[in-house]
Amino acid sequence: MGPATSIATLHRAALEQTRATVRDLPDDAWDRATPCDEWSVRELTNHIVAGNLWAARLGAGETIEQVGDAFEGDVLGSDPRAAYDASVEPAAGVFERPGALEAPCAVSYGPVPGEVYAGHRFLDVLVHGWDLAVATGQDTRLPLDLVAAAWDVITPQLDLLRASGMFGEDRATAADADLQTRLLHALGRG
Protein backbone atom coordinates (compact mmCIF):
# COMPACT_ATOMS: atom_id res chain seq x y z
CA MET A 1 0.00 0.00 0.00
CA GLY A 2 1.52 3.27 -1.06
CA PRO A 3 1.53 6.27 1.24
CA ALA A 4 -1.15 8.00 -0.84
CA THR A 5 -3.56 5.06 -0.66
CA SER A 6 -5.59 5.12 2.52
CA ILE A 7 -7.13 2.05 4.05
CA ALA A 8 -10.54 3.65 3.43
CA THR A 9 -9.81 3.69 -0.31
CA LEU A 10 -8.63 0.08 -0.19
CA HIS A 11 -11.69 -0.96 1.79
CA ARG A 12 -13.96 0.60 -0.83
CA ALA A 13 -12.00 -1.17 -3.59
CA ALA A 14 -12.43 -4.54 -1.83
CA LEU A 15 -16.15 -3.88 -1.42
CA GLU A 16 -16.39 -3.17 -5.16
CA GLN A 17 -14.30 -6.24 -6.05
CA THR A 18 -16.60 -8.43 -3.98
CA ARG A 19 -19.67 -6.63 -5.34
CA ALA A 20 -18.75 -7.87 -8.83
CA THR A 21 -18.46 -11.43 -7.49
CA VAL A 22 -21.81 -11.21 -5.69
CA ARG A 23 -23.44 -9.73 -8.80
CA ASP A 24 -22.20 -12.71 -10.85
CA LEU A 25 -23.24 -15.44 -8.39
CA PRO A 26 -25.26 -18.02 -10.31
CA ASP A 27 -28.90 -18.16 -9.27
CA ASP A 28 -28.49 -21.82 -8.27
CA ALA A 29 -25.36 -21.22 -6.15
CA TRP A 30 -26.81 -19.98 -2.86
CA ASP A 31 -26.67 -23.40 -1.16
CA ARG A 32 -23.20 -24.36 -2.41
CA ALA A 33 -20.39 -24.98 0.05
CA THR A 34 -17.61 -22.38 0.38
CA PRO A 35 -14.01 -22.61 1.60
CA CYS A 36 -15.47 -21.42 4.94
CA ASP A 37 -16.53 -24.83 6.22
CA GLU A 38 -19.48 -23.61 8.23
CA TRP A 39 -21.03 -21.35 5.56
CA SER A 40 -22.87 -21.83 2.30
CA VAL A 41 -22.67 -19.14 -0.39
CA ARG A 42 -25.80 -17.50 1.04
CA GLU A 43 -24.53 -17.68 4.63
CA LEU A 44 -21.15 -16.24 3.66
CA THR A 45 -22.81 -13.44 1.68
CA ASN A 46 -24.99 -12.78 4.71
CA HIS A 47 -21.84 -12.60 6.89
CA ILE A 48 -20.27 -10.03 4.56
CA VAL A 49 -23.41 -7.89 4.37
CA ALA A 50 -23.94 -8.05 8.14
CA GLY A 51 -20.29 -7.06 8.59
CA ASN A 52 -20.82 -4.10 6.28
CA LEU A 53 -23.86 -3.03 8.27
CA TRP A 54 -21.95 -3.39 11.54
CA ALA A 55 -19.06 -1.36 10.12
CA ALA A 56 -21.40 1.47 9.14
CA ARG A 57 -22.69 1.71 12.69
CA LEU A 58 -19.49 1.03 14.68
CA GLY A 59 -17.46 3.28 12.38
CA ALA A 60 -19.95 6.06 13.13
CA GLY A 61 -19.26 5.76 16.85
CA GLU A 62 -21.96 3.40 18.08
CA THR A 63 -21.12 0.62 20.51
CA ILE A 64 -21.83 -3.09 20.20
CA GLU A 65 -24.49 -2.68 22.86
CA GLN A 66 -26.19 0.10 20.91
CA VAL A 67 -26.28 -1.98 17.73
CA GLY A 68 -27.47 -4.99 19.74
CA ASP A 69 -28.99 -7.77 17.71
CA ALA A 70 -29.96 -5.58 14.74
CA PHE A 71 -28.01 -7.76 12.32
CA GLU A 72 -28.64 -11.20 13.79
CA GLY A 73 -30.02 -13.80 11.42
CA ASP A 74 -30.71 -13.22 7.76
CA VAL A 75 -30.03 -9.69 6.53
CA LEU A 76 -30.25 -10.60 2.84
CA GLY A 77 -33.99 -10.96 2.47
CA SER A 78 -35.39 -12.04 -0.87
CA ASP A 79 -32.73 -10.25 -2.96
CA PRO A 80 -29.20 -10.96 -1.67
CA ARG A 81 -27.54 -9.01 -4.48
CA ALA A 82 -29.57 -5.89 -3.67
CA ALA A 83 -28.81 -6.34 0.03
CA TYR A 84 -25.09 -6.45 -0.75
CA ASP A 85 -25.35 -3.39 -3.00
CA ALA A 86 -27.23 -1.44 -0.33
CA SER A 87 -24.58 -2.26 2.28
CA VAL A 88 -21.57 -1.03 0.29
CA GLU A 89 -21.94 2.74 0.49
CA PRO A 90 -22.65 2.94 4.24
CA ALA A 91 -19.71 0.59 4.97
CA ALA A 92 -17.30 2.41 2.67
CA GLY A 93 -18.48 5.92 3.43
CA VAL A 94 -18.16 5.64 7.19
CA PHE A 95 -14.36 5.30 6.95
CA GLU A 96 -14.05 8.09 4.38
CA ARG A 97 -15.44 10.79 6.68
CA PRO A 98 -12.90 13.32 8.02
CA GLY A 99 -11.30 11.95 11.19
CA ALA A 100 -12.91 8.52 10.87
CA LEU A 101 -9.63 6.63 10.63
CA GLU A 102 -8.38 8.19 13.87
CA ALA A 103 -11.65 7.89 15.80
CA PRO A 104 -12.05 4.92 18.14
CA CYS A 105 -14.33 2.07 17.07
CA ALA A 106 -15.87 -0.01 19.85
CA VAL A 107 -15.37 -3.44 18.28
CA SER A 108 -15.27 -6.74 20.14
CA TYR A 109 -11.46 -6.60 20.30
CA GLY A 110 -11.25 -2.87 20.96
CA PRO A 111 -11.75 -0.05 21.03
CA VAL A 112 -9.35 0.42 18.15
CA PRO A 113 -8.73 3.33 15.78
CA GLY A 114 -10.97 3.37 12.72
CA GLU A 115 -7.89 2.68 10.60
CA VAL A 116 -7.37 -0.69 12.32
CA TYR A 117 -11.04 -1.65 12.00
CA ALA A 118 -11.13 -0.56 8.34
CA GLY A 119 -8.04 -2.70 7.74
CA HIS A 120 -9.73 -5.74 9.23
CA ARG A 121 -12.90 -5.08 7.22
CA PHE A 122 -10.77 -4.71 4.08
CA LEU A 123 -9.23 -8.15 4.68
CA ASP A 124 -12.55 -9.76 5.54
CA VAL A 125 -14.35 -8.44 2.47
CA LEU A 126 -11.47 -9.18 0.08
CA VAL A 127 -10.82 -12.72 1.30
CA HIS A 128 -14.47 -13.66 1.58
CA GLY A 129 -15.03 -12.31 -1.92
CA TRP A 130 -12.34 -14.77 -3.04
CA ASP A 131 -14.15 -17.52 -1.10
CA LEU A 132 -17.37 -16.76 -2.99
CA ALA A 133 -15.50 -16.79 -6.31
CA VAL A 134 -14.00 -20.19 -5.52
CA ALA A 135 -17.36 -21.62 -4.45
CA THR A 136 -19.07 -20.49 -7.65
CA GLY A 137 -16.37 -21.09 -10.26
CA GLN A 138 -15.65 -17.42 -10.90
CA ASP A 139 -12.27 -15.83 -11.61
CA THR A 140 -10.26 -16.03 -8.39
CA ARG A 141 -7.48 -13.65 -9.39
CA LEU A 142 -7.51 -10.63 -7.10
CA PRO A 143 -6.13 -7.24 -8.17
CA LEU A 144 -2.42 -7.17 -7.37
CA ASP A 145 -2.66 -3.79 -5.64
CA LEU A 146 -5.29 -5.13 -3.25
CA VAL A 147 -3.29 -8.31 -2.62
CA ALA A 148 -0.17 -6.25 -1.87
CA ALA A 149 -2.13 -3.96 0.44
CA ALA A 150 -3.68 -6.95 2.22
CA TRP A 151 -0.23 -8.43 2.70
CA ASP A 152 0.93 -5.14 4.21
CA VAL A 153 -2.05 -5.16 6.57
CA ILE A 154 -1.62 -8.75 7.76
CA THR A 155 2.16 -8.95 8.03
CA PRO A 156 2.53 -7.12 11.37
CA GLN A 157 -0.45 -8.92 12.90
CA LEU A 158 -0.29 -12.34 11.25
CA ASP A 159 0.16 -14.27 14.48
CA LEU A 160 -2.81 -12.46 16.03
CA LEU A 161 -5.01 -13.13 12.99
CA ARG A 162 -4.05 -16.79 12.88
CA ALA A 163 -4.73 -17.17 16.60
CA SER A 164 -8.18 -15.57 16.22
CA GLY A 165 -9.42 -18.60 14.30
CA MET A 166 -11.17 -16.33 11.80
CA PHE A 167 -9.09 -17.29 8.77
CA GLY A 168 -8.10 -20.95 9.07
CA GLU A 169 -4.73 -22.57 9.57
CA ASP A 170 -1.62 -21.39 7.79
CA ARG A 171 -0.72 -23.59 4.81
CA ALA A 172 2.74 -24.46 3.56
CA THR A 173 3.78 -22.20 0.73
CA ALA A 174 6.42 -22.75 -1.93
CA ALA A 175 9.29 -20.26 -1.81
CA ASP A 176 8.51 -19.07 -5.34
CA ALA A 177 4.76 -18.65 -4.79
CA ASP A 178 3.17 -15.43 -5.99
CA LEU A 179 1.92 -12.89 -3.46
CA GLN A 180 -1.76 -13.88 -3.77
CA THR A 181 -0.88 -17.50 -3.04
CA ARG A 182 1.25 -16.48 -0.06
CA LEU A 183 -1.57 -14.26 1.27
CA LEU A 184 -4.22 -16.95 0.87
CA HIS A 185 -2.02 -19.64 2.39
CA ALA A 186 -1.23 -17.39 5.35
CA LEU A 187 -4.97 -17.09 5.91
CA GLY A 188 -5.64 -20.81 5.57
CA ARG A 189 -6.81 -20.81 1.97
CA GLY A 190 -5.58 -21.80 -1.45
N, C-alpha and C positions, 0 to 999 in steps of 0.2 A: 504494500500500500504506500503510495507516494505521499509526501507531506501535504499535497494539495487535495488529496482525496479523503474526505472525512468518513467516519464510520456511518454517519447518517446517509451519505450518498451511496455507500456500499450496501447498506441495508436495503435501501430502495431498489438498487439494482438486483439484489437477490430476490426481493419480492416480485419484481418484474420477470426475472428468469423463471421463477416457480409459477408465476401466473401463466406463462406460455405453456408450461407442462400441464397445469390443471386444465387450461382451455382445451388441450388436445387429448385429455383422458378419453379413452373409448367409452361409449355409453354402457358397455357390458363389463367394465373393469372395476366397478365400485367394491365388489366382494373379493377381488384378487388379493393374495398375500403380498406383503411388501418385505423388504429386508429388515424391517422392524418387526420382529417375531410376533409381537402381541397385537399388531394393527393391520387391518385390511386397508385397501386404498381409501375407502370412505373414512375409516377411523383415523388414518394418518392425515388426510385432508382436514378433517375436523380438528385434529390436534394443532395443525398449522394455523387454521382460521381462529381457533380459540386463543392461541398464542398471540396472534395479531391483535385481537380484541383486548386481551390483557395488556399488551404493550401500550396500546393507545391510552388506556386508563392509568396504568402505573407510571408511564412516561409523563403523564400530565400531573403527577403528584398525588394520586390517590394511593391508599394503602390496600393491602390484601384484604383486610377486614372490610373496607369500604366497598370493594368490588364484590366480596362475598362469593356466592355461588352463581353469579350472573351467567357464567359461561360453562356451567356443568352440563354434561349430557350433549345432545346433538345441537350444534349451532349452525348446521348446514341447511336444514330445512329441505324443501323439495327441489331446490336448485343449488347444488354445491358450487358450481362454477360462479354463479352470481354472488353467493355468500363469500367466496374467496375474493372476487373483484371488489366487493363492498368493504372488505377488511383491509385492503392494501393502503388506501390513502390515509386513514386514521393511524395505522401502524407506522407508516413512513413519515407522515407529517409531524407526528409528535416529537420525533428526534431532530427535526429540521428547524424547530422553533429556536429563536435566540436564547442561549443559555441552557438549552435542554440537555446538552451533553455533559454539562458540569453539575446540573441539578441532581440531588439524590433521588434514587428510585427505590421504593420499599419492596424489593423482591424477596422471595423466600430465603435467599442467601445473602441478604443485604441488611441495611441499605448500601447501594453502590452508586457511583456516578452514572448518569445516563449513558455516557460513553461505553462503560463496561456492559451495561444491560443491552445497549444497541449492538455491541459486538457479539454477545451471546445470541441475540435474536437473528443477527446476520448469519451466524453459523447454523443455527437451527433451521432457518428457512432454506438456505442454500443446500444443506445436506439432505434435508427431507424432500426437497424438490428432486434431488438426484434419486432418492429412494423411490419416489413416485414414477420417475422416468424408467428406472430399472423394472419396476413391477408391471409396467404397461408397455414395455418394448419400445420406448421412445429413445431419442438420441441422449446418451448419458454424458456427452462431453460438456463440461462446464467452461464458461469463459475464463481464459487464463488469468486475466486481471483479478477476477473474483477468487479463483483458486489461490493465487499468490497472496491476496489480502487475507483470506481465511487462514492460510498457513501462518501469516504474521500474527494473526489474532490468537491462534491456538498454541504457538510455540512456547510462549512464556508461561502458559497455564495448562500444558498438556497433561501433566500428572494429575492436576485437580480435575480436569474434564474426564479423564479416564476413570478416576476414583468415583466420580459422581454416578457412574452406571448409565448415564444418558446416551452414550454413543457406542457401546459395545466394546469388546476387547480388542486391543491393538493386534494387528496382524503382521506377520513377517513381511518385509518389503525388500525386494532386490535392490542392490546398490545403485543400479542404473535406471530405476523406476522414475517415471515422470512425476511432476509435482502433484498432479491430481491423484495419481495412484498412491503416492506417499501420504497425502492428506486423508484420503478415504481409508487407507489401511490404519493410519493413526487413530481414526475414529471408528474402527471395527467394521469397516465395509470394504467392498472391492473383491 
